């Protein structure tokens, strides 16, 4: 992930930028501005207390604010119903406590008109560059294109329970049957619903989640390949390398080397939010 920094105008709440090394040259990417152009995606950065530092226009609009800067310093409890705010805060705390992301969590949202909607949320820990301590959380939530009364929408609560179980047991040998038990559905029922929502099977969803966690650990930690393999639920490093290479087109070591080239410019220490 590119190294986020504050530019000279950022303290006034203007768009957050990130440094990116491209062909030996350092460029700036207006992260928040890019997400302003995607109305079905919410983008945010919070500090370790859960206060919003940066949000895109979509989140501001859904919270009834005219300007994204109006949400700076506010917390989920100020903006959402208590049950949802508690869920969001628990997610944030887990990300910061464990130092690893929550990926594609199926979450319920409420909008200002009280309409309900479902989204896939991913949250990532932000580490202070100098100390390595976790300073906050960055995340996105992508709307799922369904209406509240559709069949897919009625499928979401059970699938959400299955995904919660999967996220909590990434390092364990989770099976489709385990997910079905956690969801309260039969394996065939859960398979049909995951296929309808994600276009894949439970087994492939499990593998994709493990690979996603592995990519984060490769890019953001110095953990050994063997340690990452076990953390992400693979039986050994050989199996991890085989599955990772098949999924990404390159071995884990090559992915780590490439990530280190694009994560920050040499010799620079941009400030983390």
Phi and psi restraints in degrees (value plus and minus 20) as a CYANA .aco file:
   2 UNK   PHI     -77.0   -37.0
   2 UNK   PSI     131.9   171.9
   3 UNK   PHI    -100.5   -60.5
   3 UNK   PSI      98.1   138.1
   4 UNK   PHI     -95.4   -55.4
   4 UNK   PSI     124.2   164.2
   5 UNK   PHI    -164.0  -124.0
   5 UNK   PSI     142.9   182.9
   6 UNK   PHI    -118.5   -78.5
   6 UNK   PSI     109.6   149.6
   7 UNK   PHI    -105.4   -65.4
   7 UNK   PSI    -196.7  -156.7
   8 UNK   PHI     -84.7   -44.7
   8 UNK   PSI     -45.6    -5.6
   9 UNK   PHI    -118.0   -78.0
   9 UNK   PSI     -21.7    18.3
  10 UNK   PHI     -87.2   -47.2
  10 UNK   PSI     -51.2   -11.2
  11 UNK   PHI     -81.7   -41.7
  11 UNK   PSI     -42.9    -2.9
  12 UNK   PHI    -106.7   -66.7
  12 UNK   PSI     -16.2    23.8
  13 UNK   PHI      71.2   111.2
  13 UNK   PSI      -7.0    33.0
  14 UNK   PHI     -99.9   -59.9
  14 UNK   PSI     151.7   191.7
  15 UNK   PHI     -73.6   -33.6
  15 UNK   PSI     113.1   153.1
  16 UNK   PHI     -89.3   -49.3
  16 UNK   PSI     117.8   157.8
  17 UNK   PHI    -136.1   -96.1
  17 UNK   PSI     145.6   185.6
  18 UNK   PHI    -154.8  -114.8
  18 UNK   PSI     126.6   166.6
  19 UNK   PHI    -107.6   -67.6
  19 UNK   PSI     120.1   160.1
  20 UNK   PHI    -161.7  -121.7
  20 UNK   PSI     110.8   150.8
  21 UNK   PHI    -109.9   -69.9
  21 UNK   PSI      98.3   138.3
  22 UNK   PHI    -148.0  -108.0
  22 UNK   PSI      96.6   136.6
  23 UNK   PHI      30.7    70.7
  23 UNK   PSI      22.3    62.3
  24 UNK   PHI      62.6   102.6
  24 UNK   PSI     -24.8    15.2
  25 UNK   PHI    -131.1   -91.1
  25 UNK   PSI     120.7   160.7
  26 UNK   PHI    -110.7   -70.7
  26 UNK   PSI     104.5   144.5
  27 UNK   PHI    -140.4  -100.4
  27 UNK   PSI     141.8   181.8
  28 UNK   PHI    -129.0   -89.0
  28 UNK   PSI     113.5   153.5
  29 UNK   PHI    -133.8   -93.8
  29 UNK   PSI     101.5   141.5
  30 UNK   PHI     -98.1   -58.1
  30 UNK   PSI      62.5   102.5
  31 UNK   PHI     -76.6   -36.6
  31 UNK   PSI     -75.0   -35.0
  32 UNK   PHI     -82.8   -42.8
  32 UNK   PSI     -57.1   -17.1
  33 UNK   PHI     -84.1   -44.1
  33 UNK   PSI     -58.8   -18.8
  34 UNK   PHI     -81.4   -41.4
  34 UNK   PSI     -64.8   -24.8
  35 UNK   PHI     -90.5   -50.5
  35 UNK   PSI     -40.3    -0.3
  36 UNK   PHI     -83.1   -43.1
  36 UNK   PSI     -44.9    -4.9
  37 UNK   PHI    -107.7   -67.7
  37 UNK   PSI     -16.3    23.7
  38 UNK   PHI    -139.8   -99.8
  38 UNK   PSI      72.8   112.8
  39 UNK   PHI     -88.4   -48.4
  39 UNK   PSI     -35.1     4.9
  40 UNK   PHI    -117.3   -77.3
  40 UNK   PSI     -10.8    29.2
  41 UNK   PHI    -145.6  -105.6
  41 UNK   PSI     109.7   149.7
  42 UNK   PHI    -117.2   -77.2
  42 UNK   PSI     115.1   155.1
  43 UNK   PHI    -146.7  -106.7
  43 UNK   PSI     119.8   159.8
  44 UNK   PHI    -176.2  -136.2
  44 UNK   PSI     136.2   176.2
  45 UNK   PHI    -152.2  -112.2
  45 UNK   PSI     112.5   152.5
  46 UNK   PHI    -142.7  -102.7
  46 UNK   PSI     133.3   173.3
  47 UNK   PHI    -103.3   -63.3
  47 UNK   PSI    -198.2  -158.2
  48 UNK   PHI     -91.6   -51.6
  48 UNK   PSI     -30.9     9.1
  49 UNK   PHI    -107.7   -67.7
  49 UNK   PSI     -27.0    13.0
  50 UNK   PHI      71.4   111.4
  50 UNK   PSI     -10.1    29.9
  51 UNK   PHI    -105.4   -65.4
  51 UNK   PSI     116.5   156.5
  52 UNK   PHI     -88.9   -48.9
  52 UNK   PSI     109.5   149.5
  53 UNK   PHI    -121.7   -81.7
  53 UNK   PSI     -61.8   -21.8
  54 UNK   PHI    -163.2  -123.2
  54 UNK   PSI     117.0   157.0
  55 UNK   PHI    -159.2  -119.2
  55 UNK   PSI     139.2   179.2
  56 UNK   PHI    -109.8   -69.8
  56 UNK   PSI     154.1   194.1
  57 UNK   PHI     -85.6   -45.6
  57 UNK   PSI     -51.1   -11.1
  58 UNK   PHI     -79.8   -39.8
  58 UNK   PSI     -68.2   -28.2
  59 UNK   PHI     -84.6   -44.6
  59 UNK   PSI     -61.6   -21.6
  60 UNK   PHI     -80.4   -40.4
  60 UNK   PSI     -65.1   -25.1
  61 UNK   PHI     -82.8   -42.8
  61 UNK   PSI     -62.0   -22.0
  62 UNK   PHI     -89.8   -49.8
  62 UNK   PSI     -40.7    -0.7
  63 UNK   PHI    -115.2   -75.2
  63 UNK   PSI     -12.5    27.5
  64 UNK   PHI      60.6   100.6
  64 UNK   PSI      -2.7    37.3
  65 UNK   PHI    -118.7   -78.7
  65 UNK   PSI     127.7   167.7
  66 UNK   PHI    -102.4   -62.4
  66 UNK   PSI     -48.5    -8.5
  67 UNK   PHI    -154.3  -114.3
  67 UNK   PSI     118.1   158.1
  68 UNK   PHI     -75.1   -35.1
  68 UNK   PSI     -49.4    -9.4
  69 UNK   PHI     -86.1   -46.1
  69 UNK   PSI     -39.9     0.1
  70 UNK   PHI     -87.2   -47.2
  70 UNK   PSI     -38.3     1.7
  71 UNK   PHI    -112.9   -72.9
  71 UNK   PSI     -27.6    12.4
  72 UNK   PHI     -79.9   -39.9
  72 UNK   PSI     109.9   149.9
  73 UNK   PHI      65.9   105.9
  73 UNK   PSI     -28.2    11.8
  74 UNK   PHI    -109.5   -69.5
  74 UNK   PSI     143.4   183.4
  75 UNK   PHI    -140.8  -100.8
  75 UNK   PSI     146.3   186.3
  76 UNK   PHI     -77.2   -37.2
  76 UNK   PSI     -56.6   -16.6
  77 UNK   PHI     -84.2   -44.2
  77 UNK   PSI     -41.7    -1.7
  78 UNK   PHI    -100.9   -60.9
  78 UNK   PSI     -35.5     4.5
  79 UNK   PHI    -141.2  -101.2
  79 UNK   PSI     -43.3    -3.3
  80 UNK   PHI    -146.1  -106.1
  80 UNK   PSI     140.4   180.4
  81 UNK   PHI     -75.3   -35.3
  81 UNK   PSI     132.0   172.0
  82 UNK   PHI     -75.9   -35.9
  82 UNK   PSI     -62.3   -22.3
  83 UNK   PHI     -83.3   -43.3
  83 UNK   PSI     -65.3   -25.3
  84 UNK   PHI     -87.1   -47.1
  84 UNK   PSI     -62.7   -22.7
  85 UNK   PHI     -80.6   -40.6
  85 UNK   PSI     -59.9   -19.9
  86 UNK   PHI     -84.8   -44.8
  86 UNK   PSI     -61.5   -21.5
  87 UNK   PHI     -81.9   -41.9
  87 UNK   PSI     -65.7   -25.7
  88 UNK   PHI     -82.7   -42.7
  88 UNK   PSI     -62.6   -22.6
  89 UNK   PHI     -85.1   -45.1
  89 UNK   PSI     -60.6   -20.6
  90 UNK   PHI     -83.6   -43.6
  90 UNK   PSI     -58.1   -18.1
  91 UNK   PHI     -80.4   -40.4
  91 UNK   PSI     -68.2   -28.2
  92 UNK   PHI     -77.8   -37.8
  92 UNK   PSI     -66.0   -26.0
  93 UNK   PHI     -84.8   -44.8
  93 UNK   PSI     -56.4   -16.4
  94 UNK   PHI     -86.5   -46.5
  94 UNK   PSI     -62.5   -22.5
  95 UNK   PHI     -80.3   -40.3
  95 UNK   PSI     -64.9   -24.9
  96 UNK   PHI     -93.0   -53.0
  96 UNK   PSI     -55.6   -15.6
  97 UNK   PHI     -89.7   -49.7
  97 UNK   PSI     -63.8   -23.8
  98 UNK   PHI    -110.4   -70.4
  98 UNK   PSI     -36.6     3.4
  99 UNK   PHI      49.8    89.8
  99 UNK   PSI       5.2    45.2
 100 UNK   PHI    -159.9  -119.9
 100 UNK   PSI     137.1   177.1
 101 UNK   PHI     -96.4   -56.4
 101 UNK   PSI     140.9   180.9
 102 UNK   PHI    -121.3   -81.3
 102 UNK   PSI     104.7   144.7
 103 UNK   PHI    -137.7   -97.7
 103 UNK   PSI     108.6   148.6
 104 UNK   PHI      33.4    73.4
 104 UNK   PSI      26.6    66.6
 105 UNK   PHI     -95.4   -55.4
 105 UNK   PSI     112.5   152.5
 106 UNK   PHI    -108.4   -68.4
 106 UNK   PSI      89.0   129.0
 107 UNK   PHI    -143.3  -103.3
 107 UNK   PSI     130.5   170.5
 108 UNK   PHI    -113.2   -73.2
 108 UNK   PSI     116.8   156.8
 109 UNK   PHI    -141.4  -101.4
 109 UNK   PSI     132.2   172.2
 110 UNK   PHI    -136.1   -96.1
 110 UNK   PSI     121.3   161.3
 111 UNK   PHI    -125.7   -85.7
 111 UNK   PSI     147.5   187.5
 112 UNK   PHI     -74.8   -34.8
 112 UNK   PSI     -49.3    -9.3
 113 UNK   PHI    -106.0   -66.0
 113 UNK   PSI      -8.7    31.3
 114 UNK   PHI      51.9    91.9
 114 UNK   PSI     -12.3    27.7
 115 UNK   PHI     -90.5   -50.5
 115 UNK   PSI     119.7   159.7
 116 UNK   PHI    -112.9   -72.9
 116 UNK   PSI     130.6   170.6
 117 UNK   PHI    -174.6  -134.6
 117 UNK   PSI     136.2   176.2
 118 UNK   PHI    -130.9   -90.9
 118 UNK   PSI     128.1   168.1
 119 UNK   PHI    -166.1  -126.1
 119 UNK   PSI     142.5   182.5
 120 UNK   PHI    -123.3   -83.3
 120 UNK   PSI     101.1   141.1
 121 UNK   PHI    -132.5   -92.5
 121 UNK   PSI     115.8   155.8
 122 UNK   PHI    -145.7  -105.7
 122 UNK   PSI     114.0   154.0
 123 UNK   PHI    -147.8  -107.8
 123 UNK   PSI     121.7   161.7
 124 UNK   PHI    -148.3  -108.3
 124 UNK   PSI     119.2   159.2
 125 UNK   PHI     -90.8   -50.8
 125 UNK   PSI     122.8   162.8
 126 UNK   PHI    -127.6   -87.6
 126 UNK   PSI     100.6   140.6
 127 UNK   PHI    -121.0   -81.0
 127 UNK   PSI     116.7   156.7
 128 UNK   PHI     -85.4   -45.4
 128 UNK   PSI     110.6   150.6
 129 UNK   PHI     -84.1   -44.1
 129 UNK   PSI     -59.0   -19.0
 130 UNK   PHI     -99.2   -59.2
 130 UNK   PSI     -67.5   -27.5
 131 UNK   PHI    -109.4   -69.4
 131 UNK   PSI     -44.2    -4.2
 132 UNK   PHI      61.4   101.4
 132 UNK   PSI     -23.8    16.2
 133 UNK   PHI     -94.6   -54.6
 133 UNK   PSI     135.8   175.8
 134 UNK   PHI    -102.5   -62.5
 134 UNK   PSI     100.6   140.6
 135 UNK   PHI    -120.9   -80.9
 135 UNK   PSI     -32.4     7.6
 136 UNK   PHI     151.5   191.5
 136 UNK   PSI    -182.5  -142.5
 137 UNK   PHI    -156.7  -116.7
 137 UNK   PSI     116.8   156.8
 138 UNK   PHI    -136.2   -96.2
 138 UNK   PSI     125.1   165.1
 139 UNK   PHI    -177.7  -137.7
 139 UNK   PSI     144.7   184.7
 140 UNK   PHI    -155.4  -115.4
 140 UNK   PSI     130.1   170.1
 141 UNK   PHI    -150.2  -110.2
 141 UNK   PSI     104.6   144.6
 142 UNK   PHI    -127.4   -87.4
 142 UNK   PSI     103.4   143.4
 143 UNK   PHI     -81.8   -41.8
 143 UNK   PSI     121.4   161.4
 144 UNK   PHI    -114.9   -74.9
 144 UNK   PSI     111.6   151.6
 145 UNK   PHI     -99.7   -59.7
 145 UNK   PSI      53.8    93.8
 146 UNK   PHI    -160.5  -120.5
 146 UNK   PSI     132.5   172.5
 147 UNK   PHI    -109.7   -69.7
 147 UNK   PSI     135.0   175.0
 148 UNK   PHI     -75.0   -35.0
 148 UNK   PSI     -50.1   -10.1
 149 UNK   PHI    -115.9   -75.9
 149 UNK   PSI     -16.4    23.6
 150 UNK   PHI     -94.2   -54.2
 150 UNK   PSI     145.7   185.7
 151 UNK   PHI     -82.6   -42.6
 151 UNK   PSI     -62.8   -22.8
 152 UNK   PHI     -80.3   -40.3
 152 UNK   PSI     -61.3   -21.3
 153 UNK   PHI     -83.3   -43.3
 153 UNK   PSI     -58.1   -18.1
 154 UNK   PHI     -88.8   -48.8
 154 UNK   PSI     -41.6    -1.6
 155 UNK   PHI     -98.6   -58.6
 155 UNK   PSI     -38.6     1.4
 156 UNK   PHI     -83.9   -43.9
 156 UNK   PSI     -64.2   -24.2
 157 UNK   PHI     -76.8   -36.8
 157 UNK   PSI     -62.7   -22.7
 158 UNK   PHI     -87.8   -47.8
 158 UNK   PSI     -61.5   -21.5
 159 UNK   PHI     -86.8   -46.8
 159 UNK   PSI     -56.1   -16.1
 160 UNK   PHI     -80.2   -40.2
 160 UNK   PSI     -60.4   -20.4
 161 UNK   PHI     -84.1   -44.1
 161 UNK   PSI     -59.1   -19.1
 162 UNK   PHI     -83.9   -43.9
 162 UNK   PSI     -62.0   -22.0
 163 UNK   PHI     -87.8   -47.8
 163 UNK   PSI     -58.0   -18.0
 164 UNK   PHI     -78.7   -38.7
 164 UNK   PSI     -62.8   -22.8
 165 UNK   PHI     -83.6   -43.6
 165 UNK   PSI     -63.3   -23.3
 166 UNK   PHI     -83.0   -43.0
 166 UNK   PSI     -64.2   -24.2
 167 UNK   PHI     -84.2   -44.2
 167 UNK   PSI     -52.5   -12.5
 168 UNK   PHI    -101.2   -61.2
 168 UNK   PSI     -31.8     8.2
 169 UNK   PHI    -150.7  -110.7
 169 UNK   PSI      22.2    62.2
 170 UNK   PHI     -81.1   -41.1
 170 UNK   PSI     -55.3   -15.3
 171 UNK   PHI    -106.4   -66.4
 171 UNK   PSI     -19.1    20.9
 172 UNK   PHI    -119.9   -79.9
 172 UNK   PSI     138.2   178.2
 173 UNK   PHI     -95.9   -55.9
 173 UNK   PSI      51.9    91.9
 174 UNK   PHI     -94.1   -54.1
 174 UNK   PSI     118.8   158.8
 175 UNK   PHI    -135.8   -95.8
 175 UNK   PSI     149.0   189.0
 176 UNK   PHI     -80.9   -40.9
 176 UNK   PSI     -55.2   -15.2
 177 UNK   PHI     -84.2   -44.2
 177 UNK   PSI     -57.0   -17.0
 178 UNK   PHI     -83.2   -43.2
 178 UNK   PSI     -62.7   -22.7
 179 UNK   PHI     -84.3   -44.3
 179 UNK   PSI     -60.8   -20.8
 180 UNK   PHI     -82.3   -42.3
 180 UNK   PSI     -62.5   -22.5
 181 UNK   PHI     -82.8   -42.8
 181 UNK   PSI     -60.9   -20.9
 182 UNK   PHI     -86.5   -46.5
 182 UNK   PSI     -51.4   -11.4
 183 UNK   PHI    -102.4   -62.4
 183 UNK   PSI     -41.8    -1.8
 184 UNK   PHI      66.4   106.4
 184 UNK   PSI      -9.5    30.5
 185 UNK   PHI    -130.5   -90.5
 185 UNK   PSI     146.8   186.8
 186 UNK   PHI     -96.7   -56.7
 186 UNK   PSI     143.5   183.5
 187 UNK   PHI     -81.4   -41.4
 187 UNK   PSI     -59.4   -19.4
 188 UNK   PHI     -89.0   -49.0
 188 UNK   PSI     -58.1   -18.1
 189 UNK   PHI     -83.9   -43.9
 189 UNK   PSI     -65.6   -25.6
 190 UNK   PHI     -85.4   -45.4
 190 UNK   PSI     -59.6   -19.6
 191 UNK   PHI     -78.7   -38.7
 191 UNK   PSI     -64.2   -24.2
 192 UNK   PHI     -84.4   -44.4
 192 UNK   PSI     -58.3   -18.3
 193 UNK   PHI     -94.4   -54.4
 193 UNK   PSI     -59.1   -19.1
 194 UNK   PHI     -85.8   -45.8
 194 UNK   PSI     -58.1   -18.1
 195 UNK   PHI     -83.2   -43.2
 195 UNK   PSI     -59.7   -19.7
 196 UNK   PHI     -88.5   -48.5
 196 UNK   PSI     -59.1   -19.1
 197 UNK   PHI    -105.4   -65.4
 197 UNK   PSI     -64.5   -24.5
 198 UNK   PHI    -127.5   -87.5
 198 UNK   PSI     -31.6     8.4
 199 UNK   PHI      50.0    90.0
 199 UNK   PSI       9.4    49.4
 200 UNK   PHI    -170.6  -130.6
 200 UNK   PSI     158.6   198.6
 201 UNK   PHI    -115.2   -75.2
 201 UNK   PSI     142.3   182.3
 202 UNK   PHI     -78.0   -38.0
 202 UNK   PSI     -60.6   -20.6
 203 UNK   PHI     -81.3   -41.3
 203 UNK   PSI     -63.0   -23.0
 204 UNK   PHI     -91.4   -51.4
 204 UNK   PSI     -52.5   -12.5
 205 UNK   PHI     -85.8   -45.8
 205 UNK   PSI     -61.2   -21.2
 206 UNK   PHI     -79.8   -39.8
 206 UNK   PSI     -67.7   -27.7
 207 UNK   PHI     -84.0   -44.0
 207 UNK   PSI     -62.8   -22.8
 208 UNK   PHI     -82.5   -42.5
 208 UNK   PSI     -58.9   -18.9
 209 UNK   PHI     -84.2   -44.2
 209 UNK   PSI     -61.5   -21.5
 210 UNK   PHI     -84.5   -44.5
 210 UNK   PSI     -62.2   -22.2
 211 UNK   PHI     -85.3   -45.3
 211 UNK   PSI     -60.1   -20.1
 212 UNK   PHI     -81.1   -41.1
 212 UNK   PSI     -63.3   -23.3
 213 UNK   PHI     -83.9   -43.9
 213 UNK   PSI     -60.9   -20.9
 214 UNK   PHI     -82.2   -42.2
 214 UNK   PSI     -61.4   -21.4
 215 UNK   PHI     -79.8   -39.8
 215 UNK   PSI     -62.2   -22.2
 216 UNK   PHI     -82.7   -42.7
 216 UNK   PSI     -64.9   -24.9
 217 UNK   PHI     -87.8   -47.8
 217 UNK   PSI     -57.2   -17.2
 218 UNK   PHI     -84.5   -44.5
 218 UNK   PSI     -61.1   -21.1
 219 UNK   PHI    -100.2   -60.2
 219 UNK   PSI     -48.1    -8.1
 220 UNK   PHI    -133.7   -93.7
 220 UNK   PSI     -22.8    17.2
 221 UNK   PHI    -155.5  -115.5
 221 UNK   PSI     149.9   189.9
 222 UNK   PHI    -123.1   -83.1
 222 UNK   PSI      -5.2    34.8
 223 UNK   PHI     -77.8   -37.8
 223 UNK   PSI     125.3   165.3
 224 UNK   PHI     -88.2   -48.2
 224 UNK   PSI     139.5   179.5
 225 UNK   PHI     -82.2   -42.2
 225 UNK   PSI     -57.4   -17.4
 226 UNK   PHI     -84.4   -44.4
 226 UNK   PSI     -61.0   -21.0
 227 UNK   PHI     -86.3   -46.3
 227 UNK   PSI     -62.7   -22.7
 228 UNK   PHI     -83.6   -43.6
 228 UNK   PSI     -59.4   -19.4
 229 UNK   PHI     -77.1   -37.1
 229 UNK   PSI     -66.2   -26.2
 230 UNK   PHI     -91.7   -51.7
 230 UNK   PSI     -59.9   -19.9
 231 UNK   PHI     -79.7   -39.7
 231 UNK   PSI     -54.3   -14.3
 232 UNK   PHI    -115.6   -75.6
 232 UNK   PSI      -9.3    30.7
 233 UNK   PHI      69.6   109.6
 233 UNK   PSI      -8.8    31.2
 234 UNK   PHI    -109.2   -69.2
 234 UNK   PSI     128.8   168.8
 235 UNK   PHI     -90.1   -50.1
 235 UNK   PSI     -49.9    -9.9
 236 UNK   PHI    -181.8  -141.8
 236 UNK   PSI     155.5   195.5
 237 UNK   PHI     -86.2   -46.2
 237 UNK   PSI     -53.5   -13.5
 238 UNK   PHI     -83.6   -43.6
 238 UNK   PSI     -65.9   -25.9
 239 UNK   PHI     -84.9   -44.9
 239 UNK   PSI     -59.8   -19.8
 240 UNK   PHI     -80.1   -40.1
 240 UNK   PSI     -68.3   -28.3
 241 UNK   PHI     -81.6   -41.6
 241 UNK   PSI     -61.1   -21.1
 242 UNK   PHI     -84.2   -44.2
 242 UNK   PSI     -68.9   -28.9
 243 UNK   PHI     -88.7   -48.7
 243 UNK   PSI     -60.7   -20.7
 244 UNK   PHI     -84.0   -44.0
 244 UNK   PSI     -63.8   -23.8
 245 UNK   PHI     -84.2   -44.2
 245 UNK   PSI     -61.0   -21.0
 246 UNK   PHI     -84.7   -44.7
 246 UNK   PSI     -56.7   -16.7
 247 UNK   PHI     -99.7   -59.7
 247 UNK   PSI     -54.6   -14.6
 248 UNK   PHI    -130.7   -90.7
 248 UNK   PSI     -34.6     5.4
 249 UNK   PHI      66.4   106.4
 249 UNK   PSI     -15.5    24.5
 250 UNK   PHI    -171.3  -131.3
 250 UNK   PSI     132.9   172.9
 251 UNK   PHI     -86.2   -46.2
 251 UNK   PSI     139.8   179.8
 252 UNK   PHI     -77.0   -37.0
 252 UNK   PSI     -61.0   -21.0
 253 UNK   PHI     -82.3   -42.3
 253 UNK   PSI     -60.3   -20.3
 254 UNK   PHI     -88.2   -48.2
 254 UNK   PSI     -58.2   -18.2
 255 UNK   PHI     -82.4   -42.4
 255 UNK   PSI     -63.1   -23.1
 256 UNK   PHI     -82.6   -42.6
 256 UNK   PSI     -63.2   -23.2
 257 UNK   PHI     -83.1   -43.1
 257 UNK   PSI     -61.2   -21.2
 258 UNK   PHI     -88.6   -48.6
 258 UNK   PSI     -58.8   -18.8
 259 UNK   PHI     -83.8   -43.8
 259 UNK   PSI     -56.8   -16.8
 260 UNK   PHI     -88.1   -48.1
 260 UNK   PSI     -44.2    -4.2
 261 UNK   PHI     -98.1   -58.1
 261 UNK   PSI     -46.3    -6.3
 262 UNK   PHI    -127.2   -87.2
 262 UNK   PSI     -21.7    18.3
 263 UNK   PHI    -100.7   -60.7
 263 UNK   PSI     -46.5    -6.5
 264 UNK   PHI    -185.3  -145.3
 264 UNK   PSI     137.6   177.6
 265 UNK   PHI    -100.3   -60.3
 265 UNK   PSI     125.7   165.7
 266 UNK   PHI     -81.1   -41.1
 266 UNK   PSI     116.0   156.0
 267 UNK   PHI      56.5    96.5
 267 UNK   PSI     -20.4    19.6
 268 UNK   PHI    -122.1   -82.1
 268 UNK   PSI     132.2   172.2
 269 UNK   PHI    -153.1  -113.1
 269 UNK   PSI      52.2    92.2
 270 UNK   PHI     -81.3   -41.3
 270 UNK   PSI     129.3   169.3
 271 UNK   PHI     -95.1   -55.1
 271 UNK   PSI     113.9   153.9
 272 UNK   PHI    -107.8   -67.8
 272 UNK   PSI     126.8   166.8
